[in-house]
């Protein structure tokens, strides 16, 4: 029987009610995704040399592309394809440091990482090779990147307990009673503390309207190795692969080629305006693809469309967010970023230690990355992968296949 256009065939409820639930879920996903991660994105871009104006431009570009791309894929496929920026990638940037050539070189590295994602979508053997990278090593590299950041809340409590403790307590209570809102609540408390308890220079927040800033890329070998390659691996292993798993776990079978190609191409465009990478959403994807979005799987594609519209509106706050963070005490911003990344660190460590025969190579990757020690202008994340990979190869040398 043909569907009545005014009713939902699965639930026999009015069509407006059927639209409201996925739309609400999508808007919630956008608010949670933005509120939990924008400090990390801004800190990451600043960490590789972006000025506050360039960081604001990057956040604006990421919001626009995230919104438009997620809505476009979902409308075209009638599947809940959620797009997000790479939060683990932004965390990687915080620990990388400013490359030779400054933010222009970092932008060039963003474009190289974007090209690698496009190649993974176009050339299936390359895509399979990336996916076959030992998850233990990729997760250990991510864990090493996140460790220093996740120590920030502890350091903040030790340095300024009167400011940091309220943030940690609110986060802990949110984690206990409303886990989805734990980090956004901590961000709100941080904003309140900064406004009322710390001096902000006059005029620091005067020009808050976001403006696109074109950044001409500079391509250097050291930035390609220390930024582009780890960013690509982290984005694929920590965002795209889990994002696909979330969709498949909810009964959807997206064509990964177009997703990788489009996210890679648009990541290259955002790089020209200071953004680092967009990809499949992993955590917030569950809000849009799961039964919380709508009992009828055929209606859940509406959620990423609503989320996309919300991201376009949230992008208008990019200038204010960047100016506010630039004027705030760095230790408090690092503390709330560390709280936001604790669950990612827990997941990375768990995945790194999952296979007993790969634990020591994974630990070598973890400690090498966490050390922050680089050589030849190349950051520790790359050397962590090299050290762990060489040990894993040595461990397997001479063994029969499959042993």
C-alpha positions in Angstrom: 0.0 0.0 0.0 1.3 3.5 -0.7 2.1 5.6 2.3 -0.2 8.3 3.4 1.9 11.5 3.1 0.5 12.9 6.3 1.3 9.9 8.5 4.2 7.8 9.4 3.5 4.3 8.2 5.6 2.6 11.0 4.1 4.4 13.9 0.8 5.8 12.6 1.7 9.2 14.1 1.4 12.6 12.4 4.1 13.4 10.0 5.1 16.5 12.0 5.7 14.3 15.1 7.7 11.9 12.9 9.9 14.8 11.7 10.3 16.3 15.2 12.1 13.3 16.8 14.9 12.9 14.3 15.3 16.7 13.9 15.6 17.1 17.7 18.2 14.3 17.7 20.2 15.9 14.9 20.2 19.3 16.6 21.3 17.7 19.9 24.1 15.9 18.1 25.4 19.2 16.6 25.2 21.0 20.0 27.0 18.2 21.8 29.6 17.8 19.0 30.3 21.5 18.8 30.2 22.2 22.5 32.4 19.3 23.4 35.1 19.8 20.8 35.4 23.4 19.7 38.1 24.2 22.4 40.1 21.3 21.1 39.9 22.4 17.5 40.9 26.0 18.3 43.7 24.8 20.6 44.9 22.5 17.9 45.0 25.1 15.1 46.7 27.6 17.5 49.2 24.8 18.3 50.4 24.6 14.7 50.7 28.4 14.4 47.2 29.8 13.5 46.4 33.3 14.7 43.0 33.8 16.5 41.5 35.1 13.2 42.9 32.1 11.2 41.6 29.6 13.9 38.2 31.3 13.8 38.2 31.0 10.0 39.2 27.3 10.3 36.4 26.6 12.8 33.9 28.4 10.6 35.0 26.5 7.5 34.7 23.2 9.4 31.2 24.0 10.6 30.0 24.9 7.1 31.5 21.9 5.4 30.3 19.6 8.2 26.8 20.9 7.9 26.5 20.9 4.2 28.3 17.6 3.5 26.3 15.6 6.1 23.0 17.0 4.9 23.9 16.3 1.2 25.0 12.7 1.8 21.9 12.0 3.9 19.5 13.5 1.4 21.1 11.7 -1.5 21.3 8.3 0.1 18.4 8.4 2.6 20.8 7.1 5.2 21.9 9.0 8.3 25.5 9.9 7.2 26.8 12.1 9.9 29.9 14.2 9.2 32.2 15.8 11.8 35.6 17.4 12.1 38.4 15.2 13.3 38.6 15.8 17.1 41.5 13.3 17.5 43.2 15.1 14.6 42.9 18.4 16.4 44.3 16.8 19.6 47.3 15.6 17.5 47.9 19.2 16.4 48.0 20.4 20.0 51.0 18.1 20.7 52.7 18.5 17.4 54.0 22.1 17.7 54.5 24.8 15.1 56.2 23.3 12.0 59.0 25.0 10.0 57.1 27.4 7.8 54.4 28.1 10.4 50.7 27.8 9.8 51.2 27.9 6.0 53.2 24.6 6.3 50.5 23.1 8.5 47.9 24.0 5.9 49.9 22.3 3.3 50.0 19.2 5.5 46.2 19.4 5.9 45.9 19.3 2.1 48.3 16.3 1.9 46.2 14.4 4.5 43.0 15.3 2.5 44.6 13.9 -0.7 45.4 10.7 1.1 41.8 10.3 2.1 40.7 10.9 -1.5 43.2 8.2 -2.6 41.7 5.8 0.0 38.3 6.3 -1.7 39.5 6.1 -5.3 42.1 3.3 -5.0 40.6 0.4 -3.1 43.9 -1.5 -2.5 45.2 1.6 -0.7 42.1 2.0 1.3 42.3 -1.7 2.3 46.0 -1.2 3.3 45.1 1.7 5.5 42.3 -0.2 7.2 44.7 -3.2 7.7 47.2 -1.1 9.7 47.3 -2.8 13.1 44.7 -1.1 15.2 46.8 -1.6 18.2 49.5 0.7 16.8 47.1 3.4 15.5 45.3 3.4 18.8 48.6 3.5 20.8 49.7 6.5 18.7 46.4 8.3 19.5 46.7 7.4 23.1 50.2 8.8 23.3 49.0 12.1 21.7 46.1 12.3 24.1 48.0 11.5 27.3 49.6 14.9 27.8 46.3 16.7 27.1 44.4 14.5 29.5 46.9 15.4 32.3 45.9 19.0 32.0 42.9 18.8 34.4 45.1 17.4 37.1 47.8 20.0 36.5 45.2 22.8 36.6 43.8 21.5 39.9 47.3 21.6 41.3 48.0 25.1 40.0 44.7 26.9 40.4 42.4 24.6 42.5 39.9 27.4 43.2 39.3 27.8 39.4 39.8 24.2 38.1 38.0 22.2 40.8 34.5 23.5 40.0 35.1 22.6 36.3 36.2 19.0 37.2 33.4 18.6 39.8 30.7 19.7 37.3 32.2 17.4 34.7 32.1 14.4 37.1 28.5 15.1 38.1 27.5 15.4 34.5 29.3 12.2 33.7 27.3 10.5 36.5 23.9 11.9 35.8 23.8 13.2 32.3 26.8 11.8 30.5 26.0 13.2 27.1 26.1 16.8 28.6 29.2 16.3 30.8 31.6 18.2 28.6 29.3 20.9 27.4 28.4 21.6 31.1 32.1 21.8 31.9 32.6 24.2 29.0 29.8 26.4 30.3 31.3 26.5 33.8 34.7 27.4 32.3 33.1 30.3 30.5 31.5 31.5 33.7 34.7 31.2 35.7 36.7 33.0 33.0 34.1 35.8 32.8 33.7 36.4 36.5 37.1 35.3 38.0 39.8 36.1 35.5 40.7 39.5 33.8 40.0 39.7 30.1 41.8 42.5 28.3 39.6 45.3 27.2 38.6 44.9 23.5 39.6 41.3 23.4 36.1 40.2 22.4 35.3 43.3 20.4 35.5 41.8 16.9 33.7 38.5 17.1 32.0 38.1 13.7 33.7 35.2 11.9 35.5 36.1 8.7 37.0 33.6 6.2 40.8 34.0 6.1 42.5 32.5 3.0 45.7 30.7 4.0 48.1 30.0 1.1 49.6 26.5 1.8 53.3 25.8 1.9 54.3 22.2 1.2 57.3 20.8 3.2 58.5 17.3 3.7 58.8 17.6 7.5 55.2 18.8 7.9 53.9 16.1 5.5 55.6 13.4 7.7 54.9 14.9 11.1 51.4 16.3 10.5 49.8 14.9 7.4 50.6 11.2 7.8 49.6 11.0 11.5 46.5 13.2 10.8 45.5 10.8 8.0 46.0 7.7 10.1 44.2 9.1 13.2 41.3 10.4 11.0 40.8 7.0 9.3 41.4 4.8 12.4 39.6 6.9 15.0 36.8 8.5 13.0 36.1 6.9 9.6 36.4 3.3 10.6 34.3 3.7 13.9 31.8 5.8 12.0 31.3 3.1 9.5 30.9 0.6 12.3 28.2 2.7 14.0 26.2 2.9 10.7 26.6 -0.8 10.0 25.7 -1.7 13.5 22.4 0.1 13.0 21.7 -1.7 9.7 23.1 0.8 7.1 25.6 -0.1 4.4 27.0 3.1 3.1 29.2 3.2 0.0 32.5 4.2 1.5 34.1 5.4 -1.7 32.0 8.5 -2.3 32.2 9.3 1.5 36.0 9.2 1.5 36.3 11.1 -1.8 33.9 13.9 -0.7 35.3 14.3 2.8 38.8 14.3 1.4 38.0 16.9 -1.3 36.1 19.2 1.1 38.9 18.8 3.7 41.2 20.2 1.1 38.9 23.2 0.7 38.6 23.8 4.4 42.4 23.7 4.6 42.6 26.8 2.5 40.6 28.6 5.2 42.4 27.1 8.2 40.4 23.9 8.8 42.2 20.6 9.4 39.9 17.7 8.4 36.3 16.5 8.1 35.3 12.9 8.2 32.5 10.5 9.3 31.3 11.2 12.8 31.9 8.4 15.3 30.4 9.4 18.7 27.6 11.8 17.6 26.8 9.4 14.7 25.1 7.1 17.2 22.6 9.8 18.1 21.6 10.2 14.4 21.8 6.5 13.3 20.4 4.8 16.4 16.8 4.2 17.6 17.0 7.4 19.7 16.7 9.3 16.5 13.6 7.5 15.3 12.2 4.0 15.7 11.8 3.7 11.9 15.3 3.4 10.3 14.0 4.9 7.1 13.3 8.2 8.9 16.7 8.6 10.6 18.3 10.4 7.6 16.4 13.5 8.7 18.6 13.8 11.8 21.9 14.6 10.0 20.1 17.1 7.8 18.9 18.9 11.0 22.3 18.6 12.5 23.8 20.2 9.3 21.5 23.2 9.6 22.5 23.5 13.3 26.2 23.4 12.4 25.7 26.3 9.9 24.2 28.4 12.7 26.9 27.3 15.2 29.5 28.4 12.8 28.4 32.0 13.4 29.9 31.7 16.9 33.3 30.7 15.6 34.7 34.2 15.9 33.5 34.7 19.5 34.8 31.2 20.5 38.2 31.9 19.1 38.5 35.4 20.6 37.2 34.1 24.0 39.7 31.2 24.1 42.6 33.4 23.0 41.8 35.8 25.9 41.3 33.0 28.5 43.9 31.4 30.8 45.5 28.6 28.7 45.6 26.2 31.6 41.8 26.3 32.1 41.1 25.8 28.4 43.6 22.9 28.3 41.8 21.4 31.4 38.4 21.4 29.8 39.9 20.0 26.6 41.6 17.2 28.6 38.2 16.4 30.2 36.6 16.2 26.8 39.3 13.7 25.6 39.3 11.3 28.6 36.8 8.9 27.0 38.9 9.0 23.8 42.0 8.2 25.7 40.2 5.3 27.5 39.1 3.9 24.1 42.5 4.3 22.6 44.3 2.5 25.4 41.7 -0.3 25.4 42.1 -0.9 21.7 45.9 -0.7 21.9 46.0 -3.4 24.6 43.3 -5.6 23.0 45.7 -8.1 21.4 48.1 -9.7 23.8 50.8 -10.4 21.2 50.8 -6.8 20.1 50.9 -5.1 23.5 54.6 -4.5 23.8 54.9 -2.9 20.3 51.8 -0.9 21.1 53.3 0.3 24.4 56.5 1.3 22.5 54.4 3.3 20.1 52.5 4.9 23.1 55.5 5.9 25.1 57.4 7.2 22.1 54.5 9.3 21.0 53.8 10.5 24.5 57.4 11.5 25.0 57.0 14.4 22.6 60.6 13.8 21.3 61.0 14.5 17.6 64.0 14.1 15.2 64.9 15.9 12.0 62.0 18.3 12.5 59.5 15.4 12.5 57.1 15.0 15.5 56.9 12.1 17.9 53.6 10.6 16.6 55.4 9.5 13.4 58.3 8.1 15.3 56.0 6.3 17.6 54.4 4.5 14.7 57.9 3.7 13.3 59.2 2.3 16.6 56.2 0.2 17.3 55.9 -1.0 13.7 59.6 -2.1 13.6 59.2 -4.0 16.8 56.1 -5.7 15.6 57.9 -6.7 12.3 60.8 -8.0 14.3 58.5 -9.9 16.6 56.8 -11.5 13.6 60.0 -12.2 11.5 60.5 -15.8 10.8 57.1 -16.9 12.2 54.8 -18.9 10.0 51.8 -16.9 8.6 48.9 -16.9 11.0 50.9 -18.0 14.0 
